[in-house]
Amino acid sequence: MTPQNVDPVLSVASLSVRLGGVEIVSDADLRLSPGDLTLLTGPNGAGKSTFLRALVGLVPSSGDVEIGGRPPATLSGRESFVFVPDEPALYEDLTLEEHAYLTAVLYRVPDAEARALSLLEGFGLESRLGEFPGTHSRGMRQKLSLSLAIALERPLTLLDEPFNGLDLEAQDRLAALLKGLCDGGRAVLLTGHQRDLAGVLDAKVVEIADGLLRPVAASSRADNRGARSR
């Protein structure tokens, strides 16, 4: 259990998002401490992606967000997180290997290049490092995007639907990598449709519905897993 006096990696207070006159997220509060692995779940269109994008300033919002004790738009705030959207954002004219180099340079984390290459090899892409992502499947592009983000080892990693498009072996590997980040004192917030992902990840669950965030009790998660096994 994380001590209560530890400064949060992510602090969200009264966050609201209105798009096209419709309130997508309403007065949301959330706190992640070092070591927290949290799954944000909910039906299609519930606002999961919008919530993540609001955290990093990609959609207009009201309320207060701090990452590493700083607003995410500040330099120190930006250095505290990495965000991976649901559609991989990649450079189509760079190889996988060049992506690893450029990401390390842009984020000023030299060691991230070697870590990213090692992660790509772990995902079975060691023979594809000289290829361009435009020639690859959705799942392979996802593996590249995730490898680049995880290699940065930021205090907070934000992932939108990271398990989509991955084969079963890659899903198991990703689950282990995310748990490894949290075991190292970092925090992870990811979205997913399947609440049973919480059992695979041993994660806390927060559900969004009708614009509202609410924690899901561990007993409810256990009941959900039991229903799937019968």
C-alpha positions in Angstrom: 0.0 0.0 0.0 1.2 3.5 -0.9 1.8 5.7 2.2 -0.7 8.5 2.4 1.9 11.2 2.8 3.6 10.5 -0.5 3.2 13.3 -3.1 0.9 12.2 -5.9 2.2 11.7 -9.4 -1.2 12.8 -10.8 -3.7 15.0 -9.0 -7.1 15.8 -10.7 -9.7 18.0 -9.1 -13.1 19.0 -10.4 -12.1 18.3 -14.1 -14.9 18.9 -16.5 -15.0 18.8 -20.3 -17.7 20.2 -22.6 -17.5 19.5 -26.3 -20.1 20.8 -28.8 -22.3 21.9 -25.9 -22.3 18.4 -24.3 -20.6 17.7 -21.0 -18.4 14.7 -21.6 -16.6 14.7 -18.2 -18.2 16.2 -15.1 -16.4 17.4 -12.0 -13.9 14.5 -12.0 -11.4 13.9 -9.2 -8.5 11.4 -9.4 -5.3 10.8 -7.6 -2.4 8.5 -8.6 0.6 7.9 -6.3 3.9 6.3 -7.1 3.3 2.6 -7.8 -0.3 3.0 -8.8 -1.6 1.0 -11.8 -5.1 2.2 -12.6 -7.5 1.1 -15.3 -10.2 3.6 -16.6 -13.0 1.6 -18.0 -16.4 2.3 -19.4 -18.6 1.8 -22.6 -17.8 3.2 -26.0 -18.3 7.0 -26.0 -18.2 7.3 -22.2 -15.4 9.7 -22.3 -12.3 7.6 -21.5 -10.2 9.0 -24.3 -11.5 12.5 -23.7 -10.5 12.3 -20.1 -6.9 11.3 -20.9 -6.6 14.1 -23.6 -7.9 16.6 -21.1 -5.2 15.6 -18.6 -2.5 16.6 -21.1 -4.2 19.6 -22.5 -5.3 18.3 -25.9 -8.9 19.2 -25.3 -10.2 22.3 -23.4 -11.3 21.7 -19.9 -12.0 23.3 -16.5 -10.6 22.2 -13.2 -7.2 21.5 -11.9 -4.6 19.0 -13.1 -1.1 18.5 -11.8 1.4 16.0 -12.9 4.5 15.7 -10.7 3.1 18.7 -8.7 3.1 20.9 -11.8 0.6 21.8 -14.5 1.0 19.5 -17.5 1.6 22.5 -19.8 4.8 23.6 -18.0 8.2 22.3 -18.9 8.6 20.4 -15.6 5.1 19.0 -16.0 5.7 17.8 -19.5 8.9 16.0 -18.3 6.8 14.0 -15.8 4.6 12.1 -18.3 4.3 10.4 -21.6 1.0 9.9 -23.4 0.2 7.3 -26.0 -3.1 7.9 -28.0 -5.3 5.0 -29.2 -4.0 5.5 -32.7 -0.2 5.3 -32.9 1.4 8.7 -33.8 4.5 7.8 -35.7 6.9 9.2 -38.3 6.2 7.3 -41.5 9.6 8.2 -43.0 11.6 6.9 -40.1 12.5 3.3 -39.4 11.8 1.7 -36.1 15.4 2.0 -35.1 15.4 5.7 -36.0 12.2 6.2 -33.9 14.1 4.9 -30.9 17.0 7.3 -31.5 14.8 10.3 -32.1 12.6 9.7 -29.1 15.6 9.5 -26.8 16.9 12.8 -28.3 13.7 14.7 -28.2 12.9 13.7 -24.6 16.6 14.1 -23.6 16.7 10.6 -22.1 19.8 9.0 -23.8 19.3 5.6 -22.1 15.8 5.4 -23.6 17.2 4.4 -27.1 18.7 1.2 -25.9 15.7 0.4 -23.7 13.3 0.9 -26.7 15.4 -1.3 -28.9 15.4 -4.0 -26.2 11.6 -3.7 -25.8 11.1 -4.0 -29.6 13.1 -7.1 -29.6 11.0 -8.4 -26.7 7.9 -7.8 -28.8 9.5 -9.9 -31.6 10.4 -7.0 -33.9 14.2 -7.5 -33.8 14.3 -8.3 -37.6 12.1 -5.3 -38.5 14.1 -2.5 -36.9 15.2 -1.2 -40.3 11.7 -1.1 -41.7 9.2 1.8 -41.9 6.0 1.7 -39.7 3.9 2.4 -42.7 4.5 -1.1 -44.0 3.4 -2.7 -40.7 0.2 -3.9 -39.2 -1.9 -2.1 -36.6 -0.5 -4.4 -33.9 3.1 -3.9 -34.9 2.7 -0.1 -34.9 1.2 -0.4 -31.5 4.2 -2.3 -30.3 6.5 0.4 -31.6 4.5 3.2 -30.0 4.3 1.4 -26.6 8.0 0.5 -26.6 9.0 4.1 -27.2 6.8 5.3 -24.3 7.7 2.7 -21.8 11.4 3.1 -22.5 11.2 6.7 -21.3 10.3 5.5 -17.8 8.5 8.7 -17.0 6.9 9.1 -13.5 3.4 8.9 -15.2 2.5 6.8 -18.3 -0.9 7.5 -19.9 -2.1 4.9 -22.4 -5.3 5.0 -24.4 -6.6 1.5 -25.2 -3.0 0.0 -25.3 -4.1 -3.6 -25.5 -6.1 -3.1 -28.8 -4.5 -4.8 -31.8 -2.0 -6.8 -29.8 -1.8 -10.6 -30.0 -2.1 -12.6 -26.8 1.6 -13.0 -26.3 2.1 -9.2 -26.7 -0.7 -8.6 -24.3 0.9 -10.7 -21.6 4.2 -8.9 -22.2 2.6 -5.5 -22.0 0.9 -6.4 -18.7 4.3 -7.5 -17.3 5.9 -4.3 -18.5 3.3 -2.0 -17.0 3.5 -3.8 -13.6 7.3 -3.5 -13.8 6.9 0.3 -14.2 4.7 0.5 -11.2 7.0 -1.8 -9.1 9.7 0.7 -9.9 7.7 3.5 -8.3 6.1 5.0 -11.4 2.4 5.3 -12.0 0.3 4.1 -15.0 -3.2 5.2 -16.1 -4.7 3.3 -19.0 -8.1 2.9 -20.6 -9.8 -0.3 -21.7 -13.3 -1.6 -22.4 -12.8 -4.9 -20.5 -13.0 -4.5 -16.8 -11.4 -8.0 -16.4 -8.1 -6.4 -17.5 -7.9 -5.3 -13.9 -7.4 -8.9 -12.9 -4.7 -9.5 -15.4 -2.9 -6.3 -14.4 -3.8 -6.4 -10.6 -4.9 -2.8 -11.2 -7.3 -0.5 -9.5 -10.4 0.3 -11.5 -12.1 3.6 -12.1 -15.3 3.6 -14.2 -16.6 6.5 -16.2 -20.3 6.6 -17.1 -22.6 9.6 -17.8 -19.5 11.8 -17.4 -18.9 10.7 -13.9 -15.9 8.9 -12.5 -16.3 6.3 -9.7 -14.0 3.7 -8.2 -15.0 0.1 -8.7 -14.8 -2.1 -5.6 -12.5 -5.1 -5.7 -15.4 -7.4 -4.9 -17.2 -6.2 -8.1 -14.1 -7.0 -10.1 -13.9 -10.5 -8.6 -17.6 -11.1 -9.4 -16.9 -10.0 -13.0 -14.0 -12.3 -13.4 -16.0 -15.2 -11.9 -18.8 -14.6 -14.4 -16.4 -14.9 -17.2 -14.9 -18.2 -16.0 -18.3 -20.0 -15.6 
